Amino acid sequence: MADAKVIPFDDDRSRSGAGRRRGVLPGGRAQGPAPAGPAPVSALPGGQVPEGAAEAVGDASQDGTGGPRSGWDRRIAGGLAFLRRRLTGDYDVDEFGYDKELTDQVLMSMLRPLADKYFRVEVKGIENIPSDGGALIVANHSGTLPLDGLMLQVAVHDNHPAERHLRLLAADLVFMLPVVNELARKAGHTLACAEDAERLLQGGEVVGVMPEGFKGIGKPFGERYKLQRFGRGGFVSTALRAGVPIVPCSIVGAEEIYPMIGNSKTLARVLGVPYFPITPTFPWLGPLGALPLPTKWTIQFGDPIPTDGYPPEAAEDPMLMFNLTDQVREQIQHTLYKLLVQRRSVFF
């Protein structure tokens, strides 16, 4: 048997196209052209296939047109796996009904274009939200419809380095509406009560509250960016019990999406809602009037106010709650005025 010929790795012949390479079969017969496509990855003697090598070969494979295979096959496979889990019930929800997979894969994907392309939300001070542990975000509320809460949820998740999820406290009206109720629960929202909020905060969640409630969201356009009363300071008591920081948040841009120039109290009583808004486009243009104006938004998170230095009985001190509530309110109002002065235009 003849000695095998050794071809060095830097030999020009080893760099020729794969389609022109020919081997020698036993008996001296010439082998046909090597099949097109990448060669299979095999382990070295006494070793294993390098990690990621198989994936690299797969990514380098060719499609029917001779070009690189796109990521659509992986997307389709991921989508089918998602549907299979939804149909078989193989997914998790927490005790409040929060469905993290559905929120990340579907709900956030639907809200993100509205935040990034339509309202062009600019986020400032995101570093004031801790990377782990509980925190209570307190924000102003406005806009006739509560889109500011949803945009706040997207802003926290998409801009925070830890991609934290905001658990919003919502009014009981939200959980009385048939479809909205299910979506709110799936998105991580829960009833605005001290018990639920405290459990979430003690569990290390970031909780969002808008103390103005319907007074803020349904105020006339002439009172825009003037904070309404913050209630009795229940959110401060909850933060004190949980020992978590309070992060003031100011939202500019939501006030102008539905300029509320009137309120039909008669229709509001008939429909059982806190107010029935009248805007320059609604109800005159019908469903088209429900389209929000494309205003430019800014969401700024202020310096956190720590609460872990207070004794346990501080949560029952009405004077302390009043002072902290007023401090949070003043910080939000001051930031709103500052952002309004810096704003070039409502839409740009």
Contacts in CASP RR format, 6 or more apart in sequence:
PFRMAT RR
TARGET T0000
AUTHOR 0000-0000-0000
METHOD contacts of the structure
MODEL  1
MADAKVIPFDDDRSRSGAGRRRGVLPGGRAQGPAPAGPAPVSALPGGQVP
EGAAEAVGDASQDGTGGPRSGWDRRIAGGLAFLRRRLTGDYDVDEFGYDK
ELTDQVLMSMLRPLADKYFRVEVKGIENIPSDGGALIVANHSGTLPLDGL
MLQVAVHDNHPAERHLRLLAADLVFMLPVVNELARKAGHTLACAEDAERL
LQGGEVVGVMPEGFKGIGKPFGERYKLQRFGRGGFVSTALRAGVPIVPCS
IVGAEEIYPMIGNSKTLARVLGVPYFPITPTFPWLGPLGALPLPTKWTIQ
FGDPIPTDGYPPEAAEDPMLMFNLTDQVREQIQHTLYKLLVQRRSVFF
7 13 0 8 1.000
7 14 0 8 1.000
8 14 0 8 1.000
18 34 0 8 1.000
18 36 0 8 1.000
18 37 0 8 1.000
18 39 0 8 1.000
19 33 0 8 1.000
19 34 0 8 1.000
19 36 0 8 1.000
20 33 0 8 1.000
21 33 0 8 1.000
21 34 0 8 1.000
22 30 0 8 1.000
22 31 0 8 1.000
22 32 0 8 1.000
22 33 0 8 1.000
22 34 0 8 1.000
23 30 0 8 1.000
23 31 0 8 1.000
23 32 0 8 1.000
24 30 0 8 1.000
24 31 0 8 1.000
25 31 0 8 1.000
36 62 0 8 1.000
37 61 0 8 1.000
37 62 0 8 1.000
38 57 0 8 1.000
38 58 0 8 1.000
38 60 0 8 1.000
38 61 0 8 1.000
40 57 0 8 1.000
41 49 0 8 1.000
41 50 0 8 1.000
41 53 0 8 1.000
41 54 0 8 1.000
41 57 0 8 1.000
42 49 0 8 1.000
43 49 0 8 1.000
58 69 0 8 1.000
59 68 0 8 1.000
59 69 0 8 1.000
60 68 0 8 1.000
61 69 0 8 1.000
62 68 0 8 1.000
62 69 0 8 1.000
63 69 0 8 1.000
63 70 0 8 1.000
82 101 0 8 1.000
82 105 0 8 1.000
84 90 0 8 1.000
85 91 0 8 1.000
85 101 0 8 1.000
86 102 0 8 1.000
91 99 0 8 1.000
91 101 0 8 1.000
91 102 0 8 1.000
92 99 0 8 1.000
92 100 0 8 1.000
92 101 0 8 1.000
93 99 0 8 1.000
93 186 0 8 1.000
96 167 0 8 1.000
96 185 0 8 1.000
96 188 0 8 1.000
96 190 0 8 1.000
96 196 0 8 1.000
96 200 0 8 1.000
97 185 0 8 1.000
97 186 0 8 1.000
97 188 0 8 1.000
98 167 0 8 1.000
98 185 0 8 1.000
98 186 0 8 1.000
98 187 0 8 1.000
98 188 0 8 1.000
99 186 0 8 1.000
99 187 0 8 1.000
99 188 0 8 1.000
100 165 0 8 1.000
102 186 0 8 1.000
103 165 0 8 1.000
103 186 0 8 1.000
103 187 0 8 1.000
103 188 0 8 1.000
107 183 0 8 1.000
107 186 0 8 1.000
107 187 0 8 1.000
108 154 0 8 1.000
108 157 0 8 1.000
108 158 0 8 1.000
111 150 0 8 1.000
111 151 0 8 1.000
111 153 0 8 1.000
111 154 0 8 1.000
112 154 0 8 1.000
112 158 0 8 1.000
114 147 0 8 1.000
114 151 0 8 1.000
115 121 0 8 1.000
115 151 0 8 1.000
115 154 0 8 1.000
115 155 0 8 1.000
115 158 0 8 1.000
115 297 0 8 1.000
118 292 0 8 1.000
118 294 0 8 1.000
119 151 0 8 1.000
119 253 0 8 1.000
119 257 0 8 1.000
119 294 0 8 1.000
119 295 0 8 1.000
119 296 0 8 1.000
119 297 0 8 1.000
120 296 0 8 1.000
120 297 0 8 1.000
121 151 0 8 1.000
121 154 0 8 1.000
121 155 0 8 1.000
121 297 0 8 1.000
121 298 0 8 1.000
121 299 0 8 1.000
122 296 0 8 1.000
122 297 0 8 1.000
122 298 0 8 1.000
122 299 0 8 1.000
123 155 0 8 1.000
123 159 0 8 1.000
123 299 0 8 1.000
123 300 0 8 1.000
123 301 0 8 1.000
124 298 0 8 1.000
124 299 0 8 1.000
124 300 0 8 1.000
124 301 0 8 1.000
125 300 0 8 1.000
125 301 0 8 1.000
125 302 0 8 1.000
126 155 0 8 1.000
126 156 0 8 1.000
126 159 0 8 1.000
126 160 0 8 1.000
126 301 0 8 1.000
128 247 0 8 1.000
128 301 0 8 1.000
128 302 0 8 1.000
128 303 0 8 1.000
128 304 0 8 1.000
129 135 0 8 1.000
129 137 0 8 1.000
129 156 0 8 1.000
129 160 0 8 1.000
129 164 0 8 1.000
129 206 0 8 1.000
129 247 0 8 1.000
129 301 0 8 1.000
129 304 0 8 1.000
130 245 0 8 1.000
130 304 0 8 1.000
131 160 0 8 1.000
131 161 0 8 1.000
131 162 0 8 1.000
131 164 0 8 1.000
132 162 0 8 1.000
132 204 0 8 1.000
133 203 0 8 1.000
133 204 0 8 1.000
133 205 0 8 1.000
133 206 0 8 1.000
133 244 0 8 1.000
134 201 0 8 1.000
134 202 0 8 1.000
134 203 0 8 1.000
134 204 0 8 1.000
134 205 0 8 1.000
134 206 0 8 1.000
134 207 0 8 1.000
134 242 0 8 1.000
134 244 0 8 1.000
134 245 0 8 1.000
135 201 0 8 1.000
135 206 0 8 1.000
135 207 0 8 1.000
135 244 0 8 1.000
135 245 0 8 1.000
135 246 0 8 1.000
135 247 0 8 1.000
135 304 0 8 1.000
136 197 0 8 1.000
136 201 0 8 1.000
136 207 0 8 1.000
136 208 0 8 1.000
136 209 0 8 1.000
136 235 0 8 1.000
136 238 0 8 1.000
136 239 0 8 1.000
136 242 0 8 1.000
136 244 0 8 1.000
136 245 0 8 1.000
136 246 0 8 1.000
136 247 0 8 1.000
137 152 0 8 1.000
137 156 0 8 1.000
137 166 0 8 1.000
137 206 0 8 1.000
137 207 0 8 1.000
137 208 0 8 1.000
137 209 0 8 1.000
137 247 0 8 1.000
137 249 0 8 1.000
137 301 0 8 1.000
138 208 0 8 1.000
138 209 0 8 1.000
138 210 0 8 1.000
138 211 0 8 1.000
138 235 0 8 1.000
138 246 0 8 1.000
138 247 0 8 1.000
138 248 0 8 1.000
138 249 0 8 1.000
138 328 0 8 1.000
138 332 0 8 1.000
139 148 0 8 1.000
139 149 0 8 1.000
139 152 0 8 1.000
139 208 0 8 1.000
139 209 0 8 1.000
139 210 0 8 1.000
139 248 0 8 1.000
139 249 0 8 1.000
139 250 0 8 1.000
139 251 0 8 1.000
139 332 0 8 1.000
140 148 0 8 1.000
140 210 0 8 1.000
140 212 0 8 1.000
140 216 0 8 1.000
140 225 0 8 1.000
140 227 0 8 1.000
140 249 0 8 1.000
140 250 0 8 1.000
140 251 0 8 1.000
140 332 0 8 1.000
140 336 0 8 1.000
141 148 0 8 1.000
141 149 0 8 1.000
141 210 0 8 1.000
141 211 0 8 1.000
141 212 0 8 1.000
141 213 0 8 1.000
141 216 0 8 1.000
141 217 0 8 1.000
142 148 0 8 1.000
142 212 0 8 1.000
142 216 0 8 1.000
142 217 0 8 1.000
142 218 0 8 1.000
142 219 0 8 1.000
142 224 0 8 1.000
142 225 0 8 1.000
142 251 0 8 1.000
142 254 0 8 1.000
142 255 0 8 1.000
143 217 0 8 1.000
143 218 0 8 1.000
143 254 0 8 1.000
143 255 0 8 1.000
143 256 0 8 1.000
143 257 0 8 1.000
143 258 0 8 1.000
143 260 0 8 1.000
144 217 0 8 1.000
144 218 0 8 1.000
144 257 0 8 1.000
144 258 0 8 1.000
144 260 0 8 1.000
144 277 0 8 1.000
144 279 0 8 1.000
145 217 0 8 1.000
145 257 0 8 1.000
145 258 0 8 1.000
145 292 0 8 1.000
146 217 0 8 1.000
147 254 0 8 1.000
147 257 0 8 1.000
147 292 0 8 1.000
148 210 0 8 1.000
148 251 0 8 1.000
148 254 0 8 1.000
149 168 0 8 1.000
149 210 0 8 1.000
151 251 0 8 1.000
151 254 0 8 1.000
151 297 0 8 1.000
151 299 0 8 1.000
152 166 0 8 1.000
152 168 0 8 1.000
152 208 0 8 1.000
152 249 0 8 1.000
152 251 0 8 1.000
152 299 0 8 1.000
153 165 0 8 1.000
153 166 0 8 1.000
153 168 0 8 1.000
153 187 0 8 1.000
155 299 0 8 1.000
156 164 0 8 1.000
156 165 0 8 1.000
156 166 0 8 1.000
156 206 0 8 1.000
157 163 0 8 1.000
157 164 0 8 1.000
157 165 0 8 1.000
157 166 0 8 1.000
164 206 0 8 1.000
165 188 0 8 1.000
165 205 0 8 1.000
165 206 0 8 1.000
166 206 0 8 1.000
166 207 0 8 1.000
166 208 0 8 1.000
167 188 0 8 1.000
167 189 0 8 1.000
167 190 0 8 1.000
167 200 0 8 1.000
167 205 0 8 1.000
167 206 0 8 1.000
167 207 0 8 1.000
167 208 0 8 1.000
168 187 0 8 1.000
168 188 0 8 1.000
168 189 0 8 1.000
168 190 0 8 1.000
168 207 0 8 1.000
168 208 0 8 1.000
168 209 0 8 1.000
169 189 0 8 1.000
169 190 0 8 1.000
169 191 0 8 1.000
169 192 0 8 1.000
169 193 0 8 1.000
169 196 0 8 1.000
169 197 0 8 1.000
169 207 0 8 1.000
169 208 0 8 1.000
169 209 0 8 1.000
169 210 0 8 1.000
170 184 0 8 1.000
170 189 0 8 1.000
170 190 0 8 1.000
170 191 0 8 1.000
170 192 0 8 1.000
171 192 0 8 1.000
171 213 0 8 1.000
171 214 0 8 1.000
172 191 0 8 1.000
172 192 0 8 1.000
173 273 0 8 1.000
173 274 0 8 1.000
174 180 0 8 1.000
174 181 0 8 1.000
174 184 0 8 1.000
174 189 0 8 1.000
175 181 0 8 1.000
175 184 0 8 1.000
175 185 0 8 1.000
175 191 0 8 1.000
190 196 0 8 1.000
190 197 0 8 1.000
190 200 0 8 1.000
192 209 0 8 1.000
194 234 0 8 1.000
194 237 0 8 1.000
194 238 0 8 1.000
197 207 0 8 1.000
197 209 0 8 1.000
197 235 0 8 1.000
197 238 0 8 1.000
198 238 0 8 1.000
198 241 0 8 1.000
198 242 0 8 1.000
200 207 0 8 1.000
201 207 0 8 1.000
201 238 0 8 1.000
201 239 0 8 1.000
201 242 0 8 1.000
201 243 0 8 1.000
201 244 0 8 1.000
202 242 0 8 1.000
204 244 0 8 1.000
209 235 0 8 1.000
210 216 0 8 1.000
210 217 0 8 1.000
211 230 0 8 1.000
211 231 0 8 1.000
211 233 0 8 1.000
211 235 0 8 1.000
211 325 0 8 1.000
212 227 0 8 1.000
212 228 0 8 1.000
212 229 0 8 1.000
212 230 0 8 1.000
213 228 0 8 1.000
214 274 0 8 1.000
214 275 0 8 1.000
215 228 0 8 1.000
215 229 0 8 1.000
216 227 0 8 1.000
216 228 0 8 1.000
218 260 0 8 1.000
218 263 0 8 1.000
218 274 0 8 1.000
218 275 0 8 1.000
218 277 0 8 1.000
219 226 0 8 1.000
219 228 0 8 1.000
219 260 0 8 1.000
220 260 0 8 1.000
220 261 0 8 1.000
220 262 0 8 1.000
220 263 0 8 1.000
221 255 0 8 1.000
221 259 0 8 1.000
221 260 0 8 1.000
221 261 0 8 1.000
224 255 0 8 1.000
224 256 0 8 1.000
225 252 0 8 1.000
225 255 0 8 1.000
225 336 0 8 1.000
225 337 0 8 1.000
225 340 0 8 1.000
227 329 0 8 1.000
227 332 0 8 1.000
227 333 0 8 1.000
227 336 0 8 1.000
230 325 0 8 1.000
230 328 0 8 1.000
230 329 0 8 1.000
231 325 0 8 1.000
232 321 0 8 1.000
233 321 0 8 1.000
233 322 0 8 1.000
233 324 0 8 1.000
233 325 0 8 1.000
234 321 0 8 1.000
234 325 0 8 1.000
235 246 0 8 1.000
235 325 0 8 1.000
236 246 0 8 1.000
236 307 0 8 1.000
236 320 0 8 1.000
236 321 0 8 1.000
236 324 0 8 1.000
236 325 0 8 1.000
236 328 0 8 1.000
237 315 0 8 1.000
237 316 0 8 1.000
237 321 0 8 1.000
239 245 0 8 1.000
239 246 0 8 1.000
239 307 0 8 1.000
240 307 0 8 1.000
240 310 0 8 1.000
240 314 0 8 1.000
240 315 0 8 1.000
240 320 0 8 1.000
240 321 0 8 1.000
241 312 0 8 1.000
241 315 0 8 1.000
242 307 0 8 1.000
243 307 0 8 1.000
243 308 0 8 1.000
243 309 0 8 1.000
243 310 0 8 1.000
244 307 0 8 1.000
244 308 0 8 1.000
245 304 0 8 1.000
245 305 0 8 1.000
245 306 0 8 1.000
245 307 0 8 1.000
245 308 0 8 1.000
246 304 0 8 1.000
246 305 0 8 1.000
246 307 0 8 1.000
246 324 0 8 1.000
246 328 0 8 1.000
247 301 0 8 1.000
247 302 0 8 1.000
247 304 0 8 1.000
247 305 0 8 1.000
248 301 0 8 1.000
248 302 0 8 1.000
248 303 0 8 1.000
248 305 0 8 1.000
248 328 0 8 1.000
248 331 0 8 1.000
248 332 0 8 1.000
248 335 0 8 1.000
249 299 0 8 1.000
249 300 0 8 1.000
249 301 0 8 1.000
249 302 0 8 1.000
249 332 0 8 1.000
250 299 0 8 1.000
250 300 0 8 1.000
250 302 0 8 1.000
250 332 0 8 1.000
250 335 0 8 1.000
250 336 0 8 1.000
250 339 0 8 1.000
251 297 0 8 1.000
251 298 0 8 1.000
251 299 0 8 1.000
252 297 0 8 1.000
252 298 0 8 1.000
252 299 0 8 1.000
252 300 0 8 1.000
252 336 0 8 1.000
252 339 0 8 1.000
252 340 0 8 1.000
252 343 0 8 1.000
253 295 0 8 1.000
253 296 0 8 1.000
253 297 0 8 1.000
253 298 0 8 1.000
253 346 0 8 1.000
254 295 0 8 1.000
254 297 0 8 1.000
256 293 0 8 1.000
256 295 0 8 1.000
256 346 0 8 1.000
257 292 0 8 1.000
257 293 0 8 1.000
257 295 0 8 1.000
258 277 0 8 1.000
258 279 0 8 1.000
258 282 0 8 1.000
258 292 0 8 1.000
258 293 0 8 1.000
259 279 0 8 1.000
259 280 0 8 1.000
259 293 0 8 1.000
260 277 0 8 1.000
260 278 0 8 1.000
260 279 0 8 1.000
261 278 0 8 1.000
261 279 0 8 1.000
261 280 0 8 1.000
262 277 0 8 1.000
262 278 0 8 1.000
262 279 0 8 1.000
263 275 0 8 1.000
263 276 0 8 1.000
263 277 0 8 1.000
263 278 0 8 1.000
264 276 0 8 1.000
264 278 0 8 1.000
265 275 0 8 1.000
265 276 0 8 1.000
267 276 0 8 1.000
268 274 0 8 1.000
268 275 0 8 1.000
268 276 0 8 1.000
279 289 0 8 1.000
281 288 0 8 1.000
281 289 0 8 1.000
281 291 0 8 1.000
282 289 0 8 1.000
282 290 0 8 1.000
283 289 0 8 1.000
293 347 0 8 1.000
294 347 0 8 1.000
295 346 0 8 1.000
295 347 0 8 1.000
296 343 0 8 1.000
296 345 0 8 1.000
296 346 0 8 1.000
296 347 0 8 1.000
296 348 0 8 1.000
298 339 0 8 1.000
298 343 0 8 1.000
300 335 0 8 1.000
300 339 0 8 1.000
302 331 0 8 1.000
302 335 0 8 1.000
303 331 0 8 1.000
305 324 0 8 1.000
305 327 0 8 1.000
305 328 0 8 1.000
307 324 0 8 1.000
310 320 0 8 1.000
314 320 0 8 1.000
315 321 0 8 1.000
END
